[in-house]
């Protein structure tokens, strides 16, 4: 009598577990900032990354990989990423797009937590010290 992992499902589970995305390291690298996003922010960011080939302002280098390998902290219900300054600016842009088309919550929260807001037009996003920094 076979168990639940005998045969095709067992094979597939072993194969999948070897190739599943590995979470990002839990340590700040040089020039990287720890970012914690709530589920709705992560959903908006995943959409932005998924549209990369169609956007005129594509995601910053490495952002798609950071999003793909983000670690979910179940206890805090947050997704943890480590981002460069350029990637942070890009996330602010993604949340600005989301704000203009759907909801301001994600952008407002990012501004409050990290002090970065995208403003359309020439020049970079506005960066101010985050609350409590």
C-alpha positions as CSV (number, residue, x, y, z in Angstrom):
1,X,0.0,0.0,0.0
2,X,1.5,3.3,-1.1
3,X,1.7,6.5,0.9
4,X,0.6,10.0,-0.2
5,X,4.1,10.8,-1.6
6,X,4.5,7.7,-3.7
7,X,4.4,8.0,-7.5
8,X,3.9,11.2,-9.5
9,X,3.0,13.6,-6.6
10,X,6.0,12.5,-4.6
11,X,8.3,13.0,-7.6
12,X,6.8,16.3,-8.4
13,X,7.1,17.5,-4.8
14,X,10.8,16.6,-4.6
15,X,11.5,18.3,-8.0
16,X,9.5,21.4,-7.1
17,X,11.2,21.8,-3.7
18,X,14.7,21.8,-5.4
19,X,13.8,24.5,-7.9
20,X,11.4,26.8,-5.9
21,X,12.5,30.4,-5.5
22,X,14.9,30.8,-2.6
23,X,14.1,33.7,-0.2
24,X,16.3,36.7,-0.2
25,X,19.0,36.8,2.5
26,X,18.0,38.2,5.8
27,X,21.0,40.5,6.0
28,X,21.4,44.0,4.6
29,X,23.9,44.0,1.8
30,X,26.0,47.1,0.9
31,X,23.6,49.9,-0.1
32,X,20.5,47.7,0.5
33,X,17.6,48.7,2.7
34,X,15.2,46.3,4.4
35,X,11.6,46.9,3.1
36,X,8.5,45.4,4.6
37,X,5.4,45.5,2.4
38,X,1.8,44.6,3.3
39,X,0.0,42.1,1.0
40,X,-1.7,44.8,-1.1
41,X,1.6,46.6,-1.7
42,X,3.2,43.3,-2.8
43,X,0.3,42.6,-5.2
44,X,0.7,46.0,-6.8
45,X,4.5,45.5,-7.1
46,X,4.1,42.1,-8.6
47,X,1.7,43.5,-11.3
48,X,4.3,46.3,-12.1
49,X,7.0,43.7,-12.5
50,X,4.8,41.5,-14.6
51,X,4.1,44.4,-17.0
52,X,7.9,45.1,-17.4
53,X,8.0,44.3,-21.1
54,X,5.1,46.7,-21.9
55,X,6.1,49.6,-19.7
56,X,7.9,52.7,-21.0
57,X,9.6,53.1,-17.6
58,X,10.7,49.5,-16.8
59,X,11.5,48.2,-13.4
60,X,15.0,48.9,-12.1
61,X,17.7,46.3,-12.6
62,X,17.3,43.4,-10.2
63,X,13.9,44.5,-8.9
64,X,12.0,41.6,-10.5
65,X,14.3,39.1,-8.9
66,X,13.9,40.8,-5.5
67,X,10.2,40.6,-5.8
68,X,10.3,37.0,-6.9
69,X,12.4,36.0,-4.0
70,X,10.8,38.1,-1.3
71,X,10.3,36.3,2.0
72,X,6.9,36.4,3.7
73,X,6.9,37.0,7.4
74,X,3.7,35.2,8.4
75,X,3.7,36.5,11.9
76,X,3.8,40.2,10.8
77,X,1.9,39.5,7.5
78,X,4.6,41.4,5.6
79,X,6.8,40.6,2.6
80,X,10.5,41.4,3.3
81,X,12.7,42.6,0.5
82,X,16.2,44.2,0.4
83,X,16.3,47.0,-2.1
84,X,18.8,49.5,-3.5
85,X,18.1,53.2,-3.7
86,X,17.3,52.9,-7.4
87,X,14.9,50.0,-6.7
88,X,13.2,52.0,-3.9
89,X,12.6,54.9,-6.4
90,X,11.1,52.4,-8.8
91,X,8.8,50.9,-6.2
92,X,7.6,54.5,-5.5
93,X,6.9,54.8,-9.2
94,X,5.0,51.5,-9.2
95,X,2.9,52.7,-6.3
96,X,2.2,56.0,-8.0
97,X,0.8,54.1,-11.0
98,X,-1.3,52.1,-8.6
99,X,-2.5,55.3,-6.9
100,X,-3.5,56.9,-10.2
101,X,-5.4,53.8,-11.3
102,X,-6.9,52.2,-8.2
103,X,-5.9,53.0,-4.6
104,X,-3.6,55.5,-2.8
105,X,-3.2,53.3,0.3
106,X,-0.1,51.5,-1.0
107,X,1.7,54.7,-2.1
108,X,0.8,56.6,1.1
109,X,2.0,53.8,3.3
110,X,5.3,53.5,1.4
111,X,5.8,57.3,1.7
112,X,5.0,57.1,5.4
113,X,7.3,54.1,6.1
114,X,10.3,55.0,3.8
115,X,9.9,58.7,3.0
116,X,9.8,58.2,-0.8
117,X,7.1,59.6,-3.1
118,X,7.0,59.6,-6.9
119,X,6.1,62.9,-8.5
120,X,5.5,62.8,-12.3
121,X,7.7,65.1,-14.4
122,X,11.4,65.7,-14.7
123,X,13.7,64.8,-11.9
124,X,13.8,61.9,-9.4
125,X,11.2,61.0,-6.8
126,X,11.1,63.0,-3.6
127,X,13.0,61.4,-0.7
128,X,12.6,62.7,2.8
129,X,13.6,61.1,6.1
130,X,11.3,58.3,7.1
131,X,9.2,58.8,10.2
132,X,11.3,58.1,13.3
133,X,14.6,58.2,11.4
